[in-house]
Amino acid sequence: MVSQITQWTLDVRDTDRMAEFWSRVLGYRVEKGDDGCAKLYPPDDAPPGTLTVWLQRVDASKAGKNRNHPDLNPTDGDVEAEVERLLALGARHTDVGQTDADPFVVLADPEGNEFCVLRNRTREV
């Protein structure tokens, strides 16, 4: 038996702000819970197995570099246009030690959580 990753969970301080950001980044719909958390669901026409996102409300601020993060691929393949769109939504460039030769752009969401926009469909090793 093996397991499959079905959800990405992110601790957040401002659930509303982060639900707005990540739902617009991914094109997901938001369902807010009574507990201060929110679940983001992919569109109905998304491929089977598409991850959901759980935004878990916490009081603690983010400290240090994330130990894991999502890697995104623009659906139309236009990395530069997607990076500009994400910056307009509230992302910012951040430095985690990457170089200009790396096949990805590193950004951070409004609370500083890092994520990558891949220049290729899969990360090259």
MIDOSE-1310 file (N, C-alpha, C; in nm, 2 decimals, decimal comma, always signed):
residues 125
mvsq	+0,08/-0,12/+0,00/+0,00/+0,00/+0,00/+0,09/+0,12/+0,00; +0,04/+0,23/-0,07/+0,11/+0,36/-0,07/+0,01/+0,47/-0,04; +0,06/+0,59/-0,01/-0,03/+0,70/+0,01/-0,02/+0,80/-0,11; -0,12/+0,88/-0,12/-0,12/+0,98/-0,23/-0,14/+1,12/-0,16
itqw	-0,07/+1,22/-0,20/-0,08/+1,35/-0,15/-0,21/+1,41/-0,21; -0,31/+1,45/-0,12/-0,44/+1,50/-0,17/-0,47/+1,64/-0,13; -0,39/+1,69/-0,04/-0,41/+1,83/+0,01/-0,28/+1,89/+0,05; -0,27/+2,02/+0,03/-0,16/+2,11/+0,08/-0,22/+2,19/+0,19
tldv	-0,16/+2,18/+0,31/-0,21/+2,25/+0,42/-0,11/+2,36/+0,46; -0,16/+2,48/+0,48/-0,07/+2,60/+0,51/-0,12/+2,67/+0,63; -0,04/+2,69/+0,73/-0,07/+2,77/+0,85/-0,07/+2,92/+0,81; -0,18/+2,99/+0,85/-0,19/+3,13/+0,81/-0,24/+3,21/+0,93
rdtd	-0,21/+3,33/+0,94/-0,26/+3,42/+1,04/-0,39/+3,49/+1,00; -0,40/+3,54/+0,87/-0,51/+3,61/+0,82/-0,58/+3,52/+0,71; -0,67/+3,44/+0,76/-0,74/+3,34/+0,67/-0,81/+3,41/+0,55; -0,88/+3,52/+0,57/-0,95/+3,59/+0,46/-0,85/+3,64/+0,36
rmae	-0,74/+3,70/+0,40/-0,64/+3,75/+0,30/-0,58/+3,64/+0,22; -0,54/+3,53/+0,30/-0,47/+3,42/+0,23/-0,57/+3,34/+0,14; -0,69/+3,33/+0,18/-0,79/+3,26/+0,10/-0,81/+3,34/-0,03; -0,82/+3,47/-0,02/-0,84/+3,55/-0,14/-0,71/+3,54/-0,23
fwsr	-0,59/+3,54/-0,17/-0,47/+3,53/-0,25/-0,46/+3,39/-0,32; -0,47/+3,29/-0,24/-0,45/+3,15/-0,30/-0,56/+3,11/-0,39; -0,68/+3,15/-0,36/-0,79/+3,12/-0,45/-0,78/+3,18/-0,59; -0,73/+3,31/-0,59/-0,70/+3,38/-0,72/-0,58/+3,32/-0,79
vlgy	-0,48/+3,28/-0,71/-0,36/+3,22/-0,78/-0,40/+3,09/-0,85; -0,48/+3,01/-0,78/-0,51/+2,87/-0,83/-0,64/+2,86/-0,91; -0,72/+2,96/-0,90/-0,85/+2,95/-0,96/-0,95/+2,86/-0,89; -0,93/+2,85/-0,75/-1,01/+2,77/-0,67/-1,12/+2,84/-0,60
rvek	-1,22/+2,77/-0,56/-1,33/+2,83/-0,48/-1,30/+2,81/-0,33; -1,35/+2,90/-0,25/-1,32/+2,90/-0,11/-1,45/+2,86/-0,03; -1,43/+2,78/+0,07/-1,53/+2,75/+0,17/-1,47/+2,78/+0,31; -1,52/+2,88/+0,38/-1,47/+2,92/+0,51/-1,54/+2,84/+0,62
gddg	-1,47/+2,80/+0,72/-1,52/+2,73/+0,83/-1,55/+2,82/+0,95; -1,63/+2,77/+1,04/-1,66/+2,84/+1,16/-1,54/+2,85/+1,25; -1,44/+2,77/+1,23/-1,32/+2,76/+1,31/-1,21/+2,86/+1,27; -1,24/+2,95/+1,18/-1,13/+3,04/+1,13/-1,04/+2,99/+1,02
cakl	-1,07/+2,87/+0,98/-0,99/+2,80/+0,87/-1,07/+2,82/+0,74; -1,01/+2,78/+0,63/-1,07/+2,78/+0,50/-1,02/+2,66/+0,42; -1,11/+2,61/+0,34/-1,07/+2,50/+0,24/-1,09/+2,56/+0,10; -0,99/+2,53/+0,02/-1,00/+2,58/-0,12/-1,01/+2,45/-0,21
yppd	-1,11/+2,46/-0,30/-1,14/+2,35/-0,38/-1,11/+2,38/-0,53; -1,06/+2,29/-0,61/-1,03/+2,31/-0,75/-1,16/+2,33/-0,82; -1,15/+2,38/-0,94/-1,27/+2,39/-1,03/-1,33/+2,25/-1,06; -1,46/+2,25/-1,09/-1,53/+2,12/-1,11/-1,46/+2,04/-1,23
dapp	-1,41/+2,12/-1,32/-1,35/+2,05/-1,44/-1,20/+2,02/-1,42; -1,15/+2,03/-1,30/-1,01/+2,00/-1,27/-0,99/+1,84/-1,29; -0,87/+1,80/-1,33/-0,84/+1,66/-1,34/-0,86/+1,59/-1,21; -0,90/+1,46/-1,21/-0,91/+1,38/-1,08/-0,78/+1,39/-1,01
gtlt	-0,78/+1,40/-0,88/-0,66/+1,40/-0,80/-0,60/+1,53/-0,78; -0,66/+1,64/-0,83/-0,61/+1,77/-0,81/-0,61/+1,81/-0,66; -0,51/+1,86/-0,61/-0,50/+1,89/-0,46/-0,60/+1,99/-0,42; -0,65/+1,97/-0,30/-0,72/+2,08/-0,23/-0,62/+2,16/-0,15
vwlq	-0,66/+2,27/-0,09/-0,57/+2,35/-0,01/-0,65/+2,38/+0,12; -0,59/+2,35/+0,24/-0,64/+2,38/+0,37/-0,56/+2,50/+0,43; -0,63/+2,61/+0,46/-0,57/+2,72/+0,52/-0,60/+2,71/+0,67; -0,51/+2,68/+0,75/-0,53/+2,65/+0,89/-0,49/+2,78/+0,97
rvda	-0,58/+2,83/+1,04/-0,56/+2,96/+1,12/-0,47/+2,93/+1,24; -0,37/+3,01/+1,25/-0,28/+3,00/+1,37/-0,24/+3,14/+1,42; -0,20/+3,15/+1,54/-0,16/+3,28/+1,60/-0,02/+3,31/+1,58; +0,07/+3,21/+1,56/+0,21/+3,23/+1,54/+0,25/+3,29/+1,41
skag	+0,34/+3,38/+1,40/+0,39/+3,43/+1,28/+0,49/+3,33/+1,21; +0,50/+3,33/+1,08/+0,60/+3,25/+1,01/+0,74/+3,29/+1,06; +0,82/+3,19/+1,08/+0,96/+3,21/+1,12/+1,05/+3,13/+1,03; +1,14/+3,19/+0,96/+1,24/+3,12/+0,88/+1,18/+3,07/+0,74
knrn	+1,27/+3,01/+0,67/+1,23/+2,95/+0,54/+1,14/+2,83/+0,56; +1,04/+2,82/+0,47/+0,95/+2,70/+0,47/+1,03/+2,58/+0,45; +0,99/+2,47/+0,51/+1,06/+2,34/+0,49/+1,00/+2,27/+0,37; +0,88/+2,32/+0,32/+0,82/+2,26/+0,20/+0,74/+2,38/+0,14
hpdl	+0,72/+2,36/+0,01/+0,64/+2,47/-0,06/+0,59/+2,41/-0,19; +0,48/+2,48/-0,25/+0,43/+2,43/-0,37/+0,52/+2,48/-0,49; +0,52/+2,41/-0,60/+0,58/+2,45/-0,72/+0,47/+2,46/-0,82; +0,45/+2,58/-0,88/+0,34/+2,61/-0,97/+0,39/+2,61/-1,12
nptd	+0,30/+2,57/-1,21/+0,32/+2,58/-1,35/+0,21/+2,67/-1,41; +0,25/+2,77/-1,48/+0,14/+2,85/-1,55/+0,07/+2,76/-1,65; -0,06/+2,76/-1,66/-0,13/+2,67/-1,75/-0,11/+2,70/-1,89; -0,08/+2,83/-1,92/-0,05/+2,87/-2,06/+0,10/+2,86/-2,10
gdve	+0,18/+2,83/-2,00/+0,33/+2,82/-2,03/+0,40/+2,95/-2,02; +0,33/+3,07/-2,00/+0,40/+3,20/-2,00/+0,44/+3,23/-1,86; +0,56/+3,19/-1,82/+0,61/+3,21/-1,69/+0,62/+3,36/-1,65; +0,68/+3,44/-1,74/+0,69/+3,58/-1,70/+0,56/+3,65/-1,68
aeve	+0,46/+3,62/-1,76/+0,33/+3,68/-1,74/+0,26/+3,63/-1,61; +0,29/+3,50/-1,58/+0,23/+3,45/-1,46/+0,30/+3,51/-1,34; +0,43/+3,53/-1,34/+0,50/+3,60/-1,23/+0,44/+3,74/-1,21; +0,42/+3,81/-1,32/+0,37/+3,95/-1,31/+0,22/+3,94/-1,25
rlla	+0,14/+3,85/-1,29/+0,01/+3,83/-1,23/+0,01/+3,81/-1,08; +0,10/+3,72/-1,04/+0,11/+3,68/-0,90/+0,16/+3,80/-0,82; +0,26/+3,88/-0,87/+0,30/+4,00/-0,80/+0,19/+4,10/-0,79; +0,10/+4,11/-0,89/-0,01/+4,20/-0,88/-0,11/+4,15/-0,78
lgar	-0,12/+4,02/-0,75/-0,21/+3,97/-0,65/-0,16/+3,99/-0,51; -0,03/+4,02/-0,49/+0,03/+4,04/-0,36/+0,15/+3,96/-0,33; +0,20/+3,88/-0,42/+0,32/+3,80/-0,40/+0,44/+3,90/-0,41; +0,55/+3,85/-0,37/+0,68/+3,93/-0,38/+0,79/+3,84/-0,41
htdv	+0,89/+3,89/-0,48/+1,02/+3,81/-0,50/+1,08/+3,79/-0,37; +1,15/+3,68/-0,35/+1,22/+3,65/-0,23/+1,34/+3,57/-0,26; +1,44/+3,58/-0,18/+1,57/+3,51/-0,20/+1,59/+3,40/-0,10; +1,60/+3,27/-0,15/+1,62/+3,16/-0,07/+1,76/+3,09/-0,11
gqtd	+1,84/+3,17/-0,18/+1,97/+3,12/-0,23/+1,97/+3,07/-0,37; +1,86/+3,10/-0,44/+1,85/+3,06/-0,58/+1,95/+3,15/-0,67; +1,97/+3,10/-0,79/+2,05/+3,18/-0,88/+1,97/+3,21/-1,01; +2,02/+3,29/-1,09/+1,95/+3,33/-1,22/+1,94/+3,21/-1,31
adpf	+2,03/+3,11/-1,29/+2,04/+2,99/-1,38/+1,93/+2,89/-1,34; +1,88/+2,90/-1,22/+1,78/+2,80/-1,17/+1,65/+2,80/-1,26; +1,59/+2,69/-1,28/+1,47/+2,68/-1,37/+1,34/+2,72/-1,30; +1,35/+2,81/-1,21/+1,23/+2,85/-1,14/+1,24/+2,99/-1,08
vvla	+1,13/+3,06/-1,05/+1,13/+3,19/-0,99/+1,07/+3,17/-0,85; +1,14/+3,22/-0,75/+1,09/+3,21/-0,61/+1,02/+3,33/-0,57; +0,90/+3,31/-0,52/+0,81/+3,42/-0,48/+0,77/+3,38/-0,33; +0,71/+3,48/-0,27/+0,65/+3,46/-0,14/+0,51/+3,52/-0,14
dpeg	+0,41/+3,45/-0,07/+0,28/+3,50/-0,06/+0,27/+3,61/+0,04; +0,15/+3,67/+0,06/+0,14/+3,79/+0,14/+0,19/+3,77/+0,29; +0,19/+3,65/+0,34/+0,25/+3,62/+0,47/+0,39/+3,57/+0,47; +0,45/+3,57/+0,35/+0,60/+3,53/+0,35/+0,62/+3,39/+0,32
nefc	+0,52/+3,31/+0,29/+0,54/+3,16/+0,26/+0,59/+3,15/+0,11; +0,71/+3,09/+0,10/+0,77/+3,07/-0,03/+0,70/+2,97/-0,12; +0,71/+3,00/-0,25/+0,66/+2,91/-0,35/+0,74/+2,94/-0,48; +0,74/+2,84/-0,57/+0,81/+2,86/-0,70/+0,72/+2,86/-0,81
vlrn	+0,76/+2,93/-0,92/+0,69/+2,92/-1,05/+0,80/+2,86/-1,14; +0,77/+2,73/-1,18/+0,87/+2,66/-1,26/+0,87/+2,71/-1,41; +0,99/+2,72/-1,46/+1,01/+2,75/-1,60/+0,99/+2,63/-1,69; +0,99/+2,52/-1,63/+0,97/+2,39/-1,71/+0,85/+2,32/-1,64
rtre	+0,79/+2,22/-1,71/+0,68/+2,14/-1,65/+0,73/+2,07/-1,52; +0,85/+2,02/-1,52/+0,90/+1,95/-1,40/+1,03/+2,01/-1,37; +1,06/+2,01/-1,24/+1,19/+2,06/-1,20/+1,30/+1,97/-1,24; +1,41/+2,03/-1,30/+1,52/+1,95/-1,35/+1,62/+1,94/-1,23
v	+1,67/+1,82/-1,22/+1,77/+1,80/-1,11/+1,91/+1,82/-1,16
